[in-house]
Every structure is written in C-alpha cells, then in structure tokens.
Amino acid sequence: MCLMENTIPLKYCLYARKSSESDERQAMSIDSQLNEMRSLAESEGLNVVCELQESHSAKESGQRPVYNQVLEGLRQDEYNAVLTWAPDRLSRNAGDLGSIVDLMDQHKLLHIRTYSQTFTNNPNEKFLLMILCSQAKLENDNKSINVKRGIKTKCEMGWRPGIAPLGYINRAFGGIKDIMPDPERAEIIAEVFHKAGYEGWSGRRLHAWLCEQNIVNRSGKEVTLSQVFIMLKTTFYYGEFEYPENSGKWFKGAHKPLISKDLFDLVQQKRGVNKGVWGSKTFAFRGLLLCGTCGATVTAEEKFKKLKSGEFNQHIYYRCTKKVDPNCPEKYINERDLRPLLEKFIDTNADKIGVNDKLRARIEKHYSVTQSLLTHYKVEVPLEQPLIEYARYVLEKGTFNEMLGLAEGITTKLAFNRGELRFV
C-alpha cells in the first residue's frame, strides 16, 4: 500500500452472501457471517458505514444485484474498503474477480478484510487474493463435473434424477436412494391409463374421476387437467425415461413399472398424437345419426373388454350426447348391432334415401362390376337396387373407409330410437 493510501481513512462496506445451491450448503448463514464480522469490526475499531447482504450464487459473472451495488458504491467513493467473511464470498468466477482487482488498481478499493486475512493493493496480497478466488472457481468447476458424472451414473443404474412422477415416491434408506410405487396413488394412476386406453376416456373425464377419488398432488392440491395430460405422455410409468428431457438419451428404469409399454402406446394412439386433439378418433356412423328421443347428436366411444387369454376385444358404442336433454333415457347401441340394423333399413327404404354424387359414383361402379361378374360366371342372382347392393357389401364385408364413405355420402339424416332406425 502506498503512503497516500495509508493516510486515507478507511470506510468499510460489510458484505455477506449465502447461496442456496448445494455447493455452498456448508457455508455459514448470513446471520452468522454478519455477527462474526460485526464482532471483528468492533474489536479492531473498523469504520463500517453500510451493510449489504444477499442470497445468490456467485458462479455467474455480473449476476448478483447486491454485489453489483457494492462495486458501484466503491466506484462512487461511498466507501473504499470491504469487510467480508472470506474471499469466496466476493468471487467464484473470473469476471467478478477482475472487477475487484480493477478497483484495487484504480485505488477505489484500498482494503479487503476477511475473518483471517487482509488484502491491500500490494502485488503479493493481490496475487494471493486472485489465487484464493481462482481456487474457489476451480472447486465450482470440479463439483459441476462431478455432479454431471454422478447424474449420468445414476441414470445408467436406472434411477431418474429429481422428483418422481405422481404415483411414485422417492425413498432413501441406509445411504441408498431409489424410487418405489406410492402405496396411496400407484393403483389409481395405473387405472387412469387403463381407462384412457381400453375405455377411451377423455382427459376431462379422467380429471373429474381423479377429483372424485380425492387424489391430490404432492402439494396437497387437486390434480389439474394439464397434469393429467402430462401424466398420460410420461414414459416413466412403463419403465423408461429420457434425461435430460429432449436430449434423445434414453435409459431403462430400475423402478417397478405401473403399466405395460403396449398400454402406453395404446393411450398415445387414442390421444390422437398425430392430430394433436384428445378424443379425435373417427367413428364411421357418428355423423349419420341423431337421437330419436331428444333430437341431440349421437357420439361414439371405443371400449376394450379383457379376455381370459389376456387379449382384448374391441367394442364401439353409439349413444346420445344428451346435449338437448341431460336425462335422455335413450340407450347406447353396439356398432356390431347397428350395421345389420342399418342394412335392413336401407333394404326397406332405399328409394327414400338421398346420396351425394361421390357416393353415387361408388354405388354405380360397384353395381356395374357385380352385374358383370354375375353375367361372366352365369350366376342367376337377381340384383336389388344399386344402393341396396352396395350397402349390403359395405356393411357386411367393407373396410372402415368404405363404411365411413357410405355414412358420409347419405344425405338423409336418420334417428335411432329404442333399437330401431327411422327418418328424422
């Protein structure tokens, strides 16, 4: 320190910092730092003109608002010395260290007093300050590398870092951490996937059902609709996870899956991933029918019945949406029963049913081909009206697209009422 600096009275800013990050969990609390430095200032007669404190990491340069305030106070000559617990309270990165050294070179910062050391604008003392702060940065860098290495090892062992999704709990015993099914929620979450996959429940219906079951999240609050949608696309439930998210790095989990991969894939298919709309599955006859009791539109649901063999039978049911009358008593009808009912109705009323040009072209083509085949093979089978012949073929042997085309091509609305069809 030069002679001029020796004659300038020192005015100290007491600066205390505590980071909540894991690398500084062992550092003294802010209150402890303040108490120790206040005692030191009193015992040595230091003139402390202000106290500043903050809870912020020092890893990133220029990101601490209170520390920046300390630097600005030095530049404005509000004080010319700093009292702090240790050098690493001031800097753990090269940028902040450079700011401190620059202020010392400009004779704006004349003295740094820590609990066990003193630093002035002396070359040796500045060099020691830079070594200590650089050592703190080295410790940070090494800890970051070790943390990343530890996370990678944990993933390779099958344990996903962080809080486990709803339906699981993080458990620690004997120094070992793992993830296990939540005894209170696991079965309910598995049931959510079963209802979404095999019964075709929508997200809103699942959300309402979870509310009825009094299922809450870890905050003790009601599970939200957005949380339901996130849950339905979380691969962790069938035993795999990606970490970090969107990194393309997948790991096989060591935890117990709540559902099978097949069920998860079925749920994604039902959610209409490619269409981006939940419940966007197309049903062949949904747009053709109205409820014959209340006049509301008819909707459809796909359900799966589990067989003893473990396989599932698919069933499609058409029912009133109840938008006109919430208490409409009209019962649902299975598509397997609806097809012969529709065939019989067309047989009887073909001349009264309107069709559009697209369907008419398909009907005429089918009728012409059928007539040619019967003539070619000399089969004497009388043909009915073209619409009747085409409808019989489609409803008995046709593909889904052919059934959808038939229903969309009929311009006459039909009403379903107590197991029978009639004109609207």
LODRENTI-561185 format. One record per atom (N, C-alpha, C): residue in three letters; x, y, z. Coordinates in steps of 0.1 Angstrom, whole numbers, plus 5000, padded with zeros to 4 digits. Example, Ala and Ser with C-alpha at 12.3 -4.5 7.8 and 13.67 -1.06 7.14 Angstrom:
ala513249435078/ala512349555078/ala513249675078/ser512849785071/ser513749895071/ser512950005079/
END
This chain:
met500949885000/met500050005000/met500950125000/cys500650224991/cys501450344990/cys501150435002/leu502050545004/leu501950625016/leu500650705016/met500150745004/met498950825003/met497750745007/glu497750615004/glu496650525008/glu496650505023/asn497950515029/asn497950495043/asn497350605051/thr497250725044/thr496750845051/thr495250865049/ile494650785040/ile493250795037/ile492450715047/pro491450775054/pro490750695063/pro489850585056/leu489850465062/leu489150355056/leu487650355060/lys486750345050/lys485350325053/lys484850195047/tyr484350105056/tyr484149965052/tyr482649945048/cys482449865038/cys481149805035/cys481149665039/leu480249625048/leu480249485053/leu479349415043/tyr479949315036/tyr479149235026/tyr479049095030/ala477849035031/ala477648895034/ala476848825023/arg477248705020/arg476448635009/arg476348485013/lys475248435010/lys474948295012/lys474248235000/ser474748134994/ser474048074982/ser473247954987/ser472047934981/ser471247814985/ser471647694977/glu472547704968/glu472947594960/glu473747494968/ser473747364963/ser474347254970/ser475847274973/asp476547354964/asp478047364966/asp478347454977/glu477347524983/glu477647614994/glu476747585007/arg476347465007/arg475447435019/arg476247435032/gln477547415031/gln478347415043/gln478847555047/ala478547655039/ala478947795042/ala478147845053/met478747945061/met478048005072/met476748075067/ser475748085076/ser474548155073/ser474848305072/ile473948385066/ile474248525065/ile474248585079/asp473348545088/asp473348605102/asp474648575109/ser475148455107/ser476448415114/ser477548495108/gln477648515095/gln478648605089/gln478548745094/leu477348805095/leu477248935100/leu477648955114/asn477248855123/asn477648865137/asn479148855139/glu479848765131/glu481248745133/glu482048875128/met481548925117/met482249045111/met481949175119/arg480849175125/arg480549295134/arg481449285146/ser481649165152/ser482449155163/ser483949195160/leu484349145148/leu485749175143/leu485849335141/ala484849395135/ala484949535133/ala484949615146/glu484249565156/glu484249635169/glu485549615176/ser486149495176/ser487349465183/ser488549535176/glu488549565163/glu489649625156/glu489349775153/gly488149825157/gly487849965155/gly487649995141/leu487049915133/leu486849935118/leu485650025117/asn485650115107/asn484550215105/asn483650155094/val482650085098/val481650025089/val480550125086/val480450165074/val479450265070/val478150205064/cys478250085060/cys476950025055/cys477149865055/glu475949805055/glu475949655055/glu475049615043/leu475549525035/leu474849475024/leu474849325024/gln473749255021/gln473649115021/gln472749065010/glu473048935006/glu472148874996/glu472348724996/ser471348654991/ser471348504989/ser471448484974/his472548454969/his472748444954/his474048364951/ser473948284941/ser475148214937/ser476148304930/ala477448284933/ala478548364927/ala479148294915/lys478548194909/lys479148114898/lys479148204885/glu478048274883/glu477948354871/glu478448504873/ser479248554863/ser479748684865/ser478648794863/gly478648894871/gly477749004870/gly476348984873/gln475948864879/gln474548834881/gln474048864895/arg474848914903/arg474448934917/arg474149084919/pro472849124921/pro472449264921/pro473049334933/val473149274945/val473749344956/val475249354955/tyr475849254950/tyr477349264948/tyr477649374938/asn476849384927/asn477049494918/asn476849634925/gln475949634934/gln475749764942/gln476949794950/val477649684956/val478949704963/val479949764954/leu480149714942/leu481049764933/leu480749914929/glu479549944927/glu479150074923/glu479450174934/gly479150134947/gly479550214958/gly480950244959/leu481850154956/leu483250174956/leu483650274945/arg483050264933/arg483250354922/arg482850494925/gln481750514933/gln481250644937/gln481850694950/asp482850624955/asp483650674967/asp482750674979/glu481650594980/glu480850594992/glu481550515003/tyr482450435000/tyr483350365009/tyr484550315000/asn485650275007/asn486850235000/asn487450105005/ala486650035013/ala487149905019/ala485949815020/val486249685020/val485249585021/val485549485033/leu484549455041/leu484649365052/leu483749245049/thr484349125048/thr483549005044/thr484148885051/trp483348775051/trp483848655058/trp485048595052/ala485048575039/ala486148505032/ala486248555018/pro487348535011/pro487448584997/pro486448524987/asp485948394990/asp485048334981/asp483648394982/arg483448484993/arg482148554994/arg482048664983/leu483248714979/leu483248814969/leu483248754955/ser484048654952/ser484148604938/ser484348454938/arg483648394928/arg483848254925/arg483948244909/asn484148354903/asn484348354888/asn485348464884/ala485848444872/ala486948534867/ala486448674865/gly485148694861/gly484648824858/gly484548914870/asp483948864881/asp483848944893/asp485248964900/leu486048864899/leu487448884904/leu488148994897/gly487949004883/gly488649114876/gly488149244880/ser486849254883/ser486249384887/ser486849434901/ile487049334910/ile487649364923/ile489149414921/val489849344913/val491349384911/val491449514904/asp490549544894/asp490549664887/asp490249784896/leu489349764906/leu489049874915/leu490249894925/met490949784928/met492149804936/met493249874928/asp493449844915/asp494349914907/asp494050064905/gln492750094906/gln492350234904/gln492350314917/his492750244928/his492850304941/his491450334946/lys490350264941/lys489050284946/lys488750184958/leu489450074957/leu489349974968/leu490649954974/leu490750014987/leu492050014994/leu492349895003/his491249835007/his491449735017/his490349625017/ile490749505018/ile489749395020/ile490149325032/arg489149315042/arg489449245054/arg488449125055/thr489049015057/thr488248895059/thr488548845074/tyr487848735077/tyr487948695091/tyr489448655095/ser490148605085/ser491548565089/ser492648625080/gln492248715070/gln493248765061/gln493048915058/thr494048975053/thr493949115049/thr494549125035/phe493949205026/phe494349225012/phe494349375009/thr495549425004/thr495649565000/thr496149564986/asn496449694981/asn496949704967/asn498449674966/asn498849574974/asn500149524974/asn500249404964/pro501249404955/pro501249294944/pro501149154950/asn501849134961/asn501748994967/asn500448964972/glu499849064979/glu498549044985/glu497449024974/lys497549104964/lys496549094953/lys496748954946/phe497948914944/phe498248784938/phe497648674946/leu497748684960/leu497148584969/leu495648584968/leu495048704967/leu493648714966/leu493148644953/met493848674942/met493448604929/met493648454930/ile494648404937/ile494748264938/ile493648204946/leu493248264957/leu492148214966/leu490848214958/cys490548324951/cys489348324944/cys489348234932/ser490448214925/ser490548124914/ser490447974919/gln490947954931/gln490747824937/gln489247794940/ala488547894944/ala487047874946/ala486447844933/lys486847914922/lys486247884909/lys486647734904/leu487847694907/leu488247564904/leu487347454911/glu487147484924/glu486247394931/glu484847384925/asn484347504921/asn483047504915/asn483047424902/asp484047444894/asp484147374881/asp484247224883/asn485047184893/asn485247034895/asn483946974901/lys483247054910/lys481947004915/lys480946984904/ser480947084895/ser479947074883/ser480246944875/ile481546914873/ile481846794865/ile481546674873/asn481746674886/asn481446554894/asn479946534895/val479246644896/val477746634897/val477246574884/lys477646614872/lys477246564860/lys477646414858/arg478846384863/arg479246244862/arg478346154871/gly478046214883/gly477246134892/gly475846114887/ile475246214880/ile473946204874/ile473946104863/lys474946104855/lys475046004844/lys475145864849/thr475945844860/thr476045714866/thr474645674872/lys473945764878/lys472645734884/lys471645694873/cys471745764862/cys470745724851/cys471145594845/glu472445564844/glu472845434838/glu472445314848/met472345344860/met471845244870/met470345234870/gly469645324863/gly468245314862/gly467445404871/trp468045494877/trp467345584887/trp467345724881/arg466145774878/arg465945904872/arg466146014883/pro467046114880/pro467246224890/pro466046304892/gly465946374903/gly464746464905/gly463646394912/ile462546464913/ile461346424920/ile460646324911/ala460246214916/ala459546104908/ala458146154905/pro457546114893/pro456246154889/pro455146104899/leu453946164898/leu452846124907/leu452545974905/gly452445904916/gly452245754916/gly453545684921/tyr454645764922/tyr455845704928/tyr456345804939/ile457245744948/ile457845834958/ile459345804958/asn460045914961/asn461545904963/asn461745854977/arg462645754978/arg462945684991/arg464445684993/ala464845705006/ala466245695009/ala466345615022/phe467245515022/phe467445445034/phe468845375033/gly469545385045/gly470945325045/gly471845385035/gly471645515032/gly472545585022/gly472245555008/ile471145475005/ile470745434992/ile469445504988/lys469445564976/lys468245634972/lys467645554960/asp466245534961/asp465645474950/asp464245534948/ile463445474939/ile462145524936/ile461145404936/met460145414944/met459145304946/met457745354943/pro456845254940/pro455445294938/pro454845354951/asp454045454949/asp453345524960/asp452245434964/pro452245384976/pro451145294981/pro449745354980/glu449645484981/glu448345554981/glu447845594967/arg448845604957/arg448445654944/arg448745564932/ala449645474934/ala450145394923/ala448945324915/glu448045254922/glu446945184916/glu446045274909/ile445845394914/ile444945494908/ile445545544895/ile446845564895/ile447445614883/ile447445514872/ala447645384876/ala447545274866/ala446145264860/glu445145284869/glu443745284864/glu443445394855/val444145514856/val444045624847/val444345584833/phe445545514832/phe445945464819/phe445045354813/his444445274821/his443545164817/his442245234811/lys441745334818/lys440545404814/lys440845484801/ala442045544800/ala442345614788/ala442545524776/gly443245414778/gly443545324767/gly442445224763/tyr441945154773/tyr440945044770/tyr439545094769/glu439245204776/glu437845254777/glu437645394769/gly438745444765/gly438645564756/gly438245694764/trp438545704777/trp438145814785/trp438945934780/ser438346054780/ser438946174776/ser439746234788/gly440646334786/gly441346394797/gly440446454807/arg439446524802/arg438546594812/arg437746494820/arg437446384814/arg436646274822/arg437646214832/leu438846194829/leu439846144838/leu440146234849/his440146364846/his440346474856/his439246474866/ala438046464861/ala436846464870/ala436846334879/trp437246224873/trp437346104881/trp438346104892/leu439546164889/leu440546174899/leu440146264911/cys439346374907/cys438746454917/cys437746384926/glu436946294920/glu436046214928/glu436746114937/gln437946074933/gln438745984941/gln439546054952/asn439446184952/asn440146274962/asn441646254961/ile442146234948/ile443546224946/ile444146364945/val445246394953/val445846524952/val447346504949/asn447946614944/asn449346614941/asn450246634954/arg451546644953/arg452346644964/arg452146774972/ser451646874966/ser451347004973/ser450046994980/gly449346884980/gly448146874986/gly446946934979/lys447146974966/lys446147044958/lys445546944948/glu444446974943/glu443746894933/glu444646874920/val444646754915/val445446734903/val444746814891/thr445546894884/thr444946974874/thr444746894861/leu444046954851/leu443846884838/leu445146884831/ser445946984832/ser447246984825/ser448146874830/gln448046854843/gln448846744850/gln448446604845/val447146594842/val446646464837/val447246444823/phe447246544814/phe447746524801/phe449246494801/ile450046564810/ile451446534812/ile451646394816/met450846344826/met450946214831/met450746114820/leu449746134811/leu449446034800/leu450546024790/lys451546114789/lys452646104780/lys453946084787/thr453946044799/thr455146024807/thr455545884806/thr456745854799/thr457245724797/thr457645654809/phe457945724820/phe458445664832/phe457545554837/tyr456245574835/tyr455245474840/tyr455345334834/tyr455945324822/tyr456145184817/tyr457645144818/gly458445224824/gly459845184828/gly460945244820/glu460745354812/glu461845414806/glu461845564808/phe462945634807/phe462945784809/phe464045844801/glu463845964797/glu464746044789/glu465346154798/tyr466746154799/tyr467346264807/tyr468646304801/pro468846444800/pro467846544802/pro466646534792/glu465546604795/glu464446604786/glu464846664772/asn464346594762/asn464546634748/asn466046624744/ser466846544751/ser468246524748/ser468446404739/gly467446314738/gly467546194730/gly468246084737/lys468646104750/lys469346004758/lys468345924766/trp468045804763/trp467045724770/trp467745614779/phe467045584790/phe467545494800/phe466445394804/lys466845274807/lys465945174812/lys465845194827/gly464645214832/gly464545244847/gly464645114855/ala465145134867/ala465245024877/ala464045014886/his463145114884/his461945114892/his460845014887/lys459844984894/lys458744894890/lys457744974881/pro457544924869/pro456544994860/pro455144984866/leu454345084863/leu452945074867/leu452045024856/ile452545034844/ile451744984832/ile452744924822/ser452144864812/ser452944804801/ser453244904790/lys454244874782/lys454544954771/lys453444954760/asp452744834759/asp451644824749/asp450544914753/leu450244924766/leu449145014771/leu449545154769/phe450745194772/phe451245334769/phe451045364755/asp451445284746/asp451345304731/asp449945324727/leu449045244733/leu447645244730/leu447045384735/val447445424746/val446945554751/val447445674742/gln448645664737/gln449145764727/gln448345764714/gln448045644710/gln447145634698/gln445845694700/lys445245664712/lys443845714715/lys443945864717/arg445045924722/arg445046064724/arg445146144711/gly445346074699/gly445446144687/gly446646224686/val447846164689/val449146234689/val449346304676/asn449146244665/asn449346304652/asn448446414649/lys447246404654/lys446246514652/lys446246624662/gly446946594673/gly447046704683/gly445746724691/val444746634690/val443546664697/val443146534705/trp442846554718/trp442446434725/trp441046394721/gly440846264719/gly439546214715/gly439146244701/ser440246254692/ser439946284678/ser439746164669/lys439546054675/lys439345934667/lys438045944659/thr438145894646/thr436945894638/thr436145764639/phe434745784640/phe433845674640/phe432945684628/ala432745564621/ala432145564608/ala430745624608/phe429845594617/phe428445634616/phe428045744625/arg429045814632/arg428745914642/arg427946034635/gly428346074623/gly427746194617/gly426346164610/leu426046034609/leu424845994602/leu423546004611/leu423745984624/leu422645954633/leu422346074642/leu421046084646/leu420546174656/leu419846084667/cys419746144679/cys418946074689/cys417446084686/gly416745974685/gly415345974682/gly414446014694/thr415046024706/thr414246064717/thr414246214720/cys415446274720/cys415546414723/cys416046494711/gly416546434701/gly417046504689/gly418446554689/ala419146524700/ala420546564701/ala421446474691/thr422646524689/thr423546444681/thr423946314688/val424546224680/val425046094686/val426546094685/thr427146054696/thr428546034697/thr428945894698/ala430245864698/ala430645724699/ala431845704708/glu431945594714/glu433045564723/glu433645424720/glu434945414721/glu435645284718/glu436045224732/lys435645094734/lys436045034747/lys436644894744/phe437344844753/phe438044724752/phe437744634764/lys437344504761/lys437044414771/lys438144304772/lys438644294784/lys439744194786/lys439244054786/leu439943964778/leu439543824778/leu440443744788/lys440043624790/lys440843534799/lys442143514794/ser442343514781/ser443643494774/ser444543604776/gly444043724781/gly444843844783/gly444743934771/glu444143894760/glu443843984749/glu442644064751/phe442344164742/phe441244254744/phe440344254731/asn439044254734/asn438044264723/asn437644414722/gln437644464709/gln437244604707/gln435644614705/his435144714712/his433644744710/his433444894708/ile432644924698/ile432345064696/ile430845084699/tyr430545184707/tyr429145214711/tyr428745354707/tyr427545364701/tyr426945494698/tyr425945524708/arg425945654712/arg424945694722/arg424645844721/cys423545884727/cys423146024727/cys424146114735/thr424446234729/thr425346324736/thr424646384748/lys423346384749/lys422546444760/lys422646594761/lys423046654750/lys423246804750/lys421846874750/val420846804745/val419446864745/val418746834758/asp418846704762/asp418246664775/asp419246584783/pro419846634793/pro420846564801/pro420246434807/asn418946424808/asn418346304814/asn417746214803/cys418146234790/cys417646154779/cys417846004782/pro416745924781/pro416845774785/pro417345684774/glu417545744762/glu417945664750/glu419245584754/lys419145454751/lys420345364754/lys421345364743/tyr422545314746/tyr423545304735/tyr423345184727/ile424045174715/ile423945054707/ile425345024702/asn425644894702/asn426944844697/asn427044854682/glu428144894677/glu428244914662/glu428044774655/arg428344664662/arg428044534656/arg426544514654/asp425744574662/asp424344564661/asp423744664652/leu424444784651/leu423944894643/leu424144864628/arg425144794624/arg425344764610/arg424244684604/pro423844574609/pro422744494603/pro421344574604/leu421244654615/leu420044744616/leu419944844604/leu421144904601/leu421244994590/leu421044934577/glu421544814575/glu421444734563/glu419944704560/lys419244664571/lys417744634570/lys417044764566/phe417344874572/phe416644994570/phe416845044555/ile418045024550/ile418345064536/ile417544974526/asp417544844530/asp416744744521/asp415344794520/thr414744844530/thr413344874530/thr413045014525/asn414045104526/asn413745244523/asn414745304513/ala415345224505/ala416445274495/ala415945384487/asp414645384482/asp414145484473/asp413945614480/lys413945624493/lys413745744500/lys414945804506/ile416145734504/ile417345784510/ile418145864499/gly418645984503/gly419446064494/gly420846034495/val421646044484/val423046024484/val423746144476/asn424946174479/asn425746274472/asn426346214460/asp426946294451/asp427546254439/asp428746154441/lys429546184451/lys430646094453/lys430245954457/leu429245944465/leu428745804469/leu428045744457/arg427245824450/arg426545774438/arg427545704428/ala428645774426/ala429645714417/ala430245584422/arg430445574435/arg430945444441/arg429845334439/ile428545374442/ile427445274441/ile427345224426/glu427445314417/glu427245274403/glu428445184398/lys429645214403/lys430745134399/lys430644994405/his430244984418/his430144854424/his429044774417/tyr427944844414/tyr426744774408/tyr427144724394/ser427944794387/ser428344754373/ser429344634374/val430244644383/val431244534385/val430444404389/thr429544414399/thr428844304404/thr427944234392/gln427344324384/gln426544274373/gln427344194363/ser428544254360/ser429444194351/ser429944054356/leu430244044368/leu430743924374/leu429643814374/leu428443854377/leu427343754377/leu427043704362/thr427243794353/thr427043754339/thr428143664334/his429443704338/his430543624334/his430543484339/tyr430143474351/tyr430143334357/tyr428743264356/lys427843334349/lys426543284346/lys425843244359/val425843334368/val425143314381/val423843394380/glu422743324381/glu421443384380/glu420943434394/val421443544398/val421043604411/val420543744408/pro419243764411/pro418643894408/pro419244004417/leu419644114411/leu420144234418/leu419144324423/glu419344374435/glu418344474441/glu418744614435/gln418244714441/gln418644854437/gln420144864440/pro420844954432/pro422244974434/pro422645014448/leu421845104455/leu422245144468/leu422145024478/ile421044934476/ile420944824485/ile422144724483/glu422544704471/glu423644614468/glu424944664474/tyr425144794472/tyr426444854477/tyr426444854493/ala425244884499/ala425144894513/ala425344754519/arg424844654513/arg425044514518/arg426544484518/tyr427144514507/tyr428644474506/tyr429444554517/val429144684518/val429944764527/val429744724542/leu428444704545/leu428144684559/leu428444544564/glu428644444554/glu428944314558/glu430444284556/lys431044334546/lys432444304542/lys433344424540/gly432844544541/gly433644654537/gly434644694547/thr435644784543/thr436644834551/thr436044954559/phe436845004569/phe436445114577/phe436145234568/asn437145264558/asn436945374550/asn435745364541/glu435345244537/glu434145224529/glu432945254537/met432945204549/met431745234558/met431645384561/leu432845454563/leu432745594566/leu432245664553/gly432745624541/gly432245684529/gly430745674527/leu430245554530/leu428745524529/leu428045624538/ala428445634551/ala427745714561/ala427845864557/glu428945904552/glu429146054548/glu428446084536/gly428245984527/gly427546004514/gly426046004515/ile425445954526/ile424045954527/ile423646094532/thr422746164525/thr422446304528/thr421146304536/thr420446194538/thr419246194547/thr419646154561/lys419246244570/lys419546214584/lys418646104590/leu419246014598/leu418445904604/leu418445924619/ala417345884625/ala417245884640/ala417245744646/phe418045734657/phe418045604664/phe417145614676/asn416145524677/asn415245534688/asn414845394692/arg415145354705/arg414845234711/arg415145114702/gly416345104697/gly416744994690/gly416244984675/glu415645094670/glu415245104657/glu415645234650/leu415745224636/leu416045344629/leu414845404622/arg414745534620/arg413645604613/arg414245724607/phe413445784598/phe413845914592/phe413546024602/val414446124602/val414246244611/val413046324606/
END
